[in-house]
Amino acid sequence: MKHLPAETVRLLSSSQVINSVVNVVKELLENSLDAGSTSIDVKLENYGLDRIEVRDNGSGIEASDVAVMAVKHYTSKISCHEDLERLETYGFRGEALGSICAVSEVCVTTKTGADDVSIQYTLDVTGHIVSQRPSHLGQGTTVCALKLFKNLPVRRQYYSNTKKCKEEMKKVQDLLMAYAVVKPGLRVTLTHNKAVVWQKARVSDHRAALMAVIGAACMANLLPLQHRQEQPEVSPGYFPKPGCDYTSSSSSSPDKTFVFVNDRPVHHKDILKLVRQFCSEDPSCRRYPTMMMNIIIPPSTVDVNVTPDKTQVMLHYKEAVLSAVEAMLVSLYGAAAKEASPSATGQVHKEPAAEGCSEGIIPDHQNVPQISLKPSDAEPLETSENTSASDWIINKSLMDYEHVDFSLLEDDVVSQENAKCLEDQEPNELSAESWSAGQALKNPVTGDCLEPVKLHVPTTAGDAGGVEKSKRSPLKKPANVIVEKMAKLTAYDLISNRSVRQPLSACALFEQETRAAILQEDPRVSLQDVTTAAKERWESLGEEDRKKYEEKARKALNSYNLQKKQASDTDPSTTAGKKQPKVDSPQSRPQGLKRKSSQQMLDKLFAPQPLKKSAPAKLSRSLPFSMAALRQSLKRLSCPSHASPTGIRLINRLSSHAAWVALRGGELMLLNPFRVEEALLFKRLMEKNILPTVRLETPIQLTDGLLGGSEYTEVLCGMEKRLPELSGDTYFSDPRLVANGFQVKLSPGTLSTERHMELTGMADCMPFFSVADLREILAAIKDRNAQTVEKCRPLKVTHYLEGEAVRLARQLLLNPSRDDVEDTVTRMEQQLNESSQTCIHGRPFFHPLVKVPEKD
């Protein structure tokens, strides 16, 4: 990398400012594409405010460029300003990573094809390296930005609203979709809080890429189109089919309108306006067509250094580009598509007004319900943009009275003579105001205005007056209008804001009890037959049994009346319905009583309770208790003849905390059996679990450099092996290798000095499991003399087995029996030592409650 000259820095003085999450993702994404990546993973946490990670499989960063990779104005894309005329990359300023470092904590992990392992670098706010360490990631670059806008509280406060965060997430997804369309061979994945939001696999062409983004339904309405000429070239292009439904091939937002210039997604108003002019049916409609267009022009004729985010460009030959786009659209939609439709522009074809006895205007013949026009009668209208409502003219054919159904009109509205007169006349211009007021058409005989629409109300046999009757009594409420709420009969009444069931009669009580027996005898019987059978049984019921049901019904009625009476005495709303005594002012007396009752209820609710009326004491019962007797009982539990004084004895289960109260020595403690089972499962997996091995398609040659030195190779050669096979190959059978998922083969005829070994199989249950984990096993044997499988577990295997132990522990019974818990405690005492009294997550098995005192 080279530092840009001061003159070039001055020309590129639009310093990159990171003001949103989408800016960070865009800059890192373009760096990945410039590195030749074919797979990019974007991971966000808390909408990108806590963590933004962009991982690719590109060429990586050379070791010589790592020191200045995040320092501003250091770039490998260009060396001077003239290189912009031959620009073939997305980035060129050398400011993106440095600007991200200024507003977040950045760490970069990179590995080239020549590097053995990847290195993770931690950067400061100036872009310089603070620390570095090896990493397990493969070839490519991973940039992680933590705590975005940590030093800009105002900008971070902007994203405190959930709606703003979701809008930013939508912008990030739209950005990835745009690059996924123009790069068919790119695999993209967007993850938020470890959940995949959107992803696209590698495809063969732009059509498949566009289909993966917008869907097959939208793609069915698009037509491929290319415009190939020397300058410029539009390839590829996908536009809505002529004549298709515009609502299905457009959207209310421009997120599915993809315009590219030299594979760079841009926002160009003139190009978008031209496309909408051809594609949309109504230019005034604010919808954006679903389309994709990539304009290929020489880099010297486009200026991408216009805005910091490089989404707007300046075209040196804009008119030529627009002409090429217009010619392509004309070839698809025709020249007539550019002209606006009559319904959109509003042009009107005016004809000279003919002489006649009446004149008027009808803005739209559909506004006259009683007049129906044949399709051949109506002529198309041409409109003008500056015409007003009074300029509308209607041809005679639109008012052809031969098609008027005069039988639907009353005799006093228009007669046959009037119709004939209107037929002989030619309409002149009518004003919109007179038509709206109902004064456009007049009866030539009487001079009265004709009503264009008259509502006919059908009359019933009992109401001969019809409409005239309703006119004579306008204050009468119509019968078909709900003017007040009507009570609905239900089996419950609302008494004192509580629903109380209405009392049933003796026959209803008997039918309720008998219904179940009838249905049990014949389940297929209908409800009507059940009711009939119950009534027949009631009629044939004996006198004594009938008195029992009558007594039940009388008790239910008395209880109901009592509740109703108590509610009416305390509820102020019911006093209005009671009969009040006569007073001097009958209008004010009920209101006074109501206010008094309300005030009494408020005083009763909020007044302090007097001391003399204290709440009744709770019922209690004294139980004999003795501390000496308790101590003797605990001694019998803690010191049986077959157990040591330090043993653990279960007392009882505490269901509220899913724990057990246990006595350990002289202290009462809470025991969590699930944590104990988790630790026991983890210990068992560490000792005996064997990871499944998957054979590698291409074996890996194990050399001194790959294993970390000749001493590690010596350790590997000294491990246990099986007998040679017929082919002469010898496989290692050491459990420390086999249990960790490694299969190592010793080639035939090799000597220990040659150290010709191959790694032919590895476990695939963990991501990024590699030779580095084999080196970790050899280091444990060499440095710590680890002889058991448990002590030779690599860190990745340990974490994997921890997760498996947690998964298995969650499958245990939630309420284990006493025998199960005692078995768990026994296995804990046998397998776990005193120092291992915590679960995988570091939480203790026991929680101390109280120590049992030795003296009173």
Number of C-alpha atoms within 10 A of each C-alpha: 17 14 16 20 12 10 11 15 18 11 10 17 12 15 17 22 16 21 14 17 21 21 20 23 22 17 19 25 23 16 21 26 21 16 18 15 22 17 20 23 17 24 23 23 16 11 22 25 20 15 20 25 22 22 24 28 22 24 19 24 19 16 13 9 14 16 15 18 24 27 23 21 24 21 21 16 19 21 17 14 15 11 14 19 13 12 18 16 17 19 21 22 23 23 21 26 23 24 21 27 23 19 20 24 19 27 22 23 25 29 26 19 15 10 14 12 17 21 19 20 21 18 22 17 17 15 22 18 20 10 11 14 10 12 15 18 20 21 22 24 28 25 21 21 24 21 16 26 22 16 12 11 9 10 14 16 10 12 18 10 9 11 10 13 18 13 13 18 20 14 16 21 18 17 18 24 24 24 22 24 25 25 20 21 19 22 18 20 20 21 17 18 13 10 11 12 13 14 18 20 14 17 17 11 14 20 19 16 25 26 15 20 20 16 12 12 11 17 21 12 21 20 14 16 18 14 18 14 9 8 14 19 19 23 17 19 21 22 22 27 17 16 10 12 12 20 13 13 24 23 16 12 12 16 18 21 20 24 22 21 22 20 19 22 21 18 18 16 10 11 16 16 13 16 21 21 18 25 27 22 19 18 18 11 11 13 18 23 27 25 26 25 23 21 21 20 18 15 17 14 14 19 16 22 19 13 12 18 18 17 15 19 18 13 18 12 13 14 10 13 20 16 13 20 20 18 15 18 22 15 11 18 17 13 13 10 17 20 12 17 16 15 12 16 17 16 18 19 14 14 9 9 15 14 11 12 14 17 18 21 25 22 17 11 15 11 11 11 9 15 18 16 17 10 7 7 13 16 11 9 16 14 18 14 10 10 12 10 12 15 18 22 24 26 22 16 13 18 21 18 18 12 13 15 11 17 10 11 18 11 10 8 17 18 15 11 11 16 17 12 15 21 14 12 16 18 23 20 20 22 20 19 14 13 16 11 9 15 17 22 21 20 19 16 9 8 9 12 15 17 16 18 14 12 7 11 8 9 11 9 7 7 10 11 13 15 14 9 11 13 11 10 9 9 8 9 11 10 7 6 7 9 9 6 6 7 6 6 7 8 11 12 15 11 17 15 9 9 11 15 14 15 20 17 17 19 16 16 15 21 20 14 11 18 15 12 13 17 14 10 9 10 10 8 12 10 11 9 11 19 15 12 15 22 17 11 13 18 10 10 12 10 8 9 11 16 12 13 17 18 13 15 19 16 13 17 15 12 13 17 14 12 13 16 13 12 16 17 12 15 17 19 15 12 17 12 10 10 8 12 8 8 10 7 8 11 9 10 14 19 13 11 15 17 12 13 18 16 13 13 15 11 11 11 10 8 9 8 11 7 7 6 7 8 8 6 6 6 5 6 5 5 5 4 8 8 12 12 10 12 17 11 11 19 15 11 19 22 15 11 8 6 12 11 15 12 16 21 19 20 15 11 18 12 9 6 9 15 19 20 20 22 24 20 20 17 14 22 23 21 25 20 20 22 22 25 24 23 24 21 19 23 19 15 17 23 16 12 15 17 19 15 18 15 14 13 8 10 14 15 14 17 17 15 11 17 20 15 12 14 14 23 23 16 13 23 17 12 14 13 15 11 11 13 10 7 8 12 15 18 21 21 18 17 18 24 24 19 23 26 21 27 22 23 21 21 17 14 10 12 10 13 9 9 18 19 23 18 20 19 20 23 22 15 14 12 10 13 18 16 17 17 20 22 19 18 23 27 19 16 19 15 8 11 12 17 12 13 20 19 16 27 24 20 12 14 20 17 13 13 21 21 14 15 22 20 12 14 19 12 8 11 9 9 12 14 11 14 9 12 20 16 11 17 19 14 14 19 13 9 11 16 9 8 6 14 17 17 19 18 11 10 12 15 19 21 15 14 12 10 13 15 10 8 7 7
